Amino acid sequence: MASTVPLTASVQAELAQRLAEFARGLNYEDLPRTTVAHIKLLLLDQLAVTISGSSAEGIERLVKTVASWGGATQATVAMQGCKLPIQGAALVNAAMARARDFDAVHEGAILHVTAGCIPALLAAAERDGQTTGRQFIAASAVAMETMIRLLQSVKTNFLDTGRIASVHCTNFATALGVSKLLGLPKDAMVSALGIAGSQVSGSMQPMVEGSELVRIQQGLVAHSGVMAALLAEGGTQGPLGVFDGAYGYFRSYHNGQYDRARIEADLGQRFELEEISTKFYPCCFLNHSAIEAVIALRRDHQLAASDVAGIVVRTTTGTYNTTCAPRDKKQKPQTSREALFSMPFALGLAMQHGEVRAKHFTDNTPLDGAALELATRVETQIDGQLDKEFPVGVPPSSISITLRNGHVLSKRIDFVKGNPRNPMSMDEMRQKISDCNALAAKPLPDHKLKSIIGLVDDLENLADVSVLGRCLASELSTPREST
């Protein structure tokens, strides 16, 4: 079928140039204090989830595979005691960061923001060892803001199409952020974006299946973004019209359905990244509203699992297709990877334990039997009204719990714990860090965790941010203490 979008010009470079101008011109001093504070919180959160992912299924195998490719020892592989070329370290560390599905999300864009770009930036910062905390903050702002705005501009919904635009935008944004960190000139930044455009990939199918590729896909786009910046640094020239040319990204992947004004409005003045949520529950964010509603009803009405006859979840088509279907597989996940994307299992945990913690999704222990039994009592339904109310973004789900005495309790939570309107406390963040460390390949001692927290808190005054990489590696010779 012929496209309805006209080929107005073979080359239009305006958007790539505008983004490069934004990246070149943004400095730490331009950022509001609230933006800087949120970037620091997101970095701390990112380091925690990377630590937890170091022991996840497939990570050790991935490290060995990438290490076998050889190359310069430039950047630290978190918690693994080795160094790789920066693109290799970015690949592995980003996969770790995504492995537990505990990384930060922009709810309006349904976007895993930090898992791809921060590992890439940290790896690039280690190459020369001269990146200050303020330079790192500015580069992080460039990457995160670019990523969010690109995805928000798209009028198609990847939960419907399966073309996971969030991964596409991570690729572009990582290329631009790393280019900023490396100090590339504007023309080279435009080339980096063009090169990144030739590496666009990603599908929703790994999420639907609970495949290992969910985590590795995040690593692949971090790798692609770094490679785009390195190639541009070396002089490779990418296509100028990567976004708005005749066969640019928006026409090729979204049939031209995007709103450029969403990208450029107040760019560099207002920062969408302040809307990024940190995850309070270690599973797909589409589950969080329902989890929190079940926990609240359990607490407020002093319920036990034995009181529950059934739970009905009403949610959007996109959430249903991702975390509720096919019904048999989602009610009876077989692995921790499958469990991360199972709404029924998550609600079984919430009802059984009154909490959903990282310890419930480990690779080397069986899934919680009581939660699995409760999952069979969960019925999931598509709510057309929620589809209309939330055509984009992470939607809430409505929960109804039918008790064995016939009473029905209902609740809907729009702003879950970790949303900027319902933020985690510092004590809750410390608990998350502790939970993540408990899952590490080799848990760090308390003094090392405190050191990491202190370094991030003082990030804007660091002379060399590669110290963070050393913190994640320096204790690896110490064996795990017996308990």
HELIX and SHEET records of a PDB file:
HELIX    1   1 GLU A   14  GLY A   25  1                                  12    
HELIX    2   2 TYR A   28  ASP A   30  5                                   3    
HELIX    3   3 ARG A   33  GLY A   53  1                                  21    
HELIX    4   4 ILE A   59  SER A   68  1                                  10    
HELIX    5   5 ILE A   86  ALA A   99  1                                  14    
HELIX    6   6 THR A  114  ASP A  128  1                                  15    
HELIX    7   7 GLY A  133  SER A  153  1                                  21    
HELIX    8   8 PHE A  158  THR A  161  1                                   4    
HELIX    9   9 ALA A  165  LEU A  182  1                                  18    
HELIX   10  10 LYS A  186  GLY A  197  1                                  12    
HELIX   11  11 GLN A  205  GLU A  209  1                                   5    
HELIX   12  12 LEU A  213  GLU A  233  1                                  21    
HELIX   13  13 TYR A  249  HIS A  254  1                                   6    
HELIX   14  14 ARG A  260  GLU A  264  1                                   5    
HELIX   15  15 GLU A  272  GLU A  275  5                                   4    
HELIX   16  16 PHE A  285  ASN A  287  5                                   3    
HELIX   17  17 HIS A  288  ASP A  300  1                                  13    
HELIX   18  18 ALA A  305  ASP A  307  5                                   3    
HELIX   19  19 THR A  317  THR A  323  1                                   7    
HELIX   20  20 ARG A  327  GLN A  331  1                                   5    
HELIX   21  21 SER A  336  LEU A  340  1                                   5    
HELIX   22  22 MET A  343  HIS A  353  1                                  11    
HELIX   23  23 ALA A  358  PHE A  361  5                                   4    
HELIX   24  24 GLY A  369  ALA A  375  1                                   7    
HELIX   25  25 GLY A  384  GLU A  389  1                                   6    
HELIX   26  26 MET A  426  ALA A  438  1                                  13    
HELIX   27  27 ASP A  446  ASP A  457  1                                  12    
HELIX   28  28 LEU A  459  ASN A  461  5                                   3    
HELIX   29  29 VAL A  467  CYS A  471  1                                   5    
SHEET    1   A 2 ALA A  75  VAL A  77  0                                        
SHEET    2   A 2 CYS A  82  LEU A  84 -1                                        
SHEET    1   B 3 LEU A 111  HIS A 112  0                                        
SHEET    2   B 3 VAL A 105  HIS A 106 -1                                        
SHEET    3   B 3 ILE A 276  SER A 277 -1                                        
SHEET    1   C 4 VAL A 378  ILE A 382  0                                        
SHEET    2   C 4 VAL A 308  THR A 315  1                                        
SHEET    3   C 4 SER A 398  LEU A 403 -1                                        
SHEET    4   C 4 VAL A 408  ARG A 412 -1                                        
END                                                                             
